[in-house]
Amino acid sequence: METKFRLKYYTRKTLLTFLGPSELDEHNDPMAKLERERDERLGSRPKKAHSVHIPKRHFHTTHAA
C-alpha cells in the first residue's frame, strides 16, 4: 500500500512541477498541499546533513612537471 502511495505521490509531484500552476499562497498551493498530505501519511522528511566544503588541492606550486 505504501509503494502505491509513493508512486502516486511522485507522479503527482512531477505533473505539478511541469504542468501545475505557478507558486500560490500557502493555503492555495497544490504542491504545499501535496507535501502536507505526504507528511501526514509518512511523517516529515529528515533534515539533510550539510557537508563541509573542502577546497581543492593545487599541485602546480609543489610539483614540477
C-alpha positions as CSV (number, residue, x, y, z in Angstrom):
1,M,0.0,0.0,0.0
2,E,2.8,2.4,0.8
3,T,4.5,1.7,-2.5
4,K,1.3,2.6,-4.3
5,F,1.1,5.9,-2.3
6,R,4.7,6.8,-3.0
7,L,4.2,6.1,-6.8
8,K,1.1,8.3,-6.8
9,Y,2.9,11.0,-4.8
10,Y,5.9,11.2,-7.1
11,T,3.7,11.1,-10.2
12,R,1.5,14.0,-8.9
13,K,4.6,15.9,-7.8
14,T,6.2,15.5,-11.3
15,L,3.0,16.6,-13.0
16,L,2.5,19.6,-10.8
17,T,6.1,20.6,-11.3
18,F,5.8,20.7,-15.1
19,L,2.0,21.3,-15.7
20,G,0.8,22.8,-12.5
21,P,0.2,26.5,-11.6
22,S,3.0,28.8,-10.5
23,E,3.6,29.3,-6.8
24,L,0.5,30.4,-5.0
25,D,-0.3,31.3,-1.4
26,E,0.4,28.6,1.2
27,H,-3.3,27.7,1.6
28,N,-3.9,27.6,-2.2
29,D,-0.7,26.0,-3.4
30,P,-1.3,22.4,-4.6
31,M,2.4,21.5,-4.1
32,A,2.2,22.6,-0.5
33,K,-1.0,20.6,-0.1
34,L,0.7,17.5,-1.6
35,E,3.6,17.9,0.9
36,R,1.2,18.2,3.8
37,E,-0.6,15.1,2.8
38,R,2.7,13.2,2.5
39,D,3.8,14.4,5.9
40,E,0.6,13.3,7.5
41,R,0.8,9.8,5.9
42,L,4.6,9.1,6.0
43,G,5.9,11.6,8.6
44,S,8.1,14.5,8.0
45,R,11.3,14.2,6.0
46,P,14.6,14.0,7.9
47,K,16.9,17.1,7.7
48,K,19.7,16.7,5.2
49,A,23.2,16.8,6.7
50,H,25.3,19.6,5.4
51,S,28.7,18.6,4.2
52,V,31.7,20.7,5.0
53,H,33.3,22.3,1.9
54,I,37.0,21.2,1.5
55,P,38.8,23.3,-1.1
56,K,40.7,21.5,-3.9
57,R,44.3,20.9,-3.6
58,H,46.5,22.6,-6.2
59,F,49.8,20.8,-7.0
60,H,51.2,23.3,-9.5
61,T,53.3,25.0,-6.8
62,T,54.6,21.9,-5.1
63,H,55.4,19.5,-8.0
64,A,57.3,20.5,-11.1
65,A,56.5,18.6,-14.3
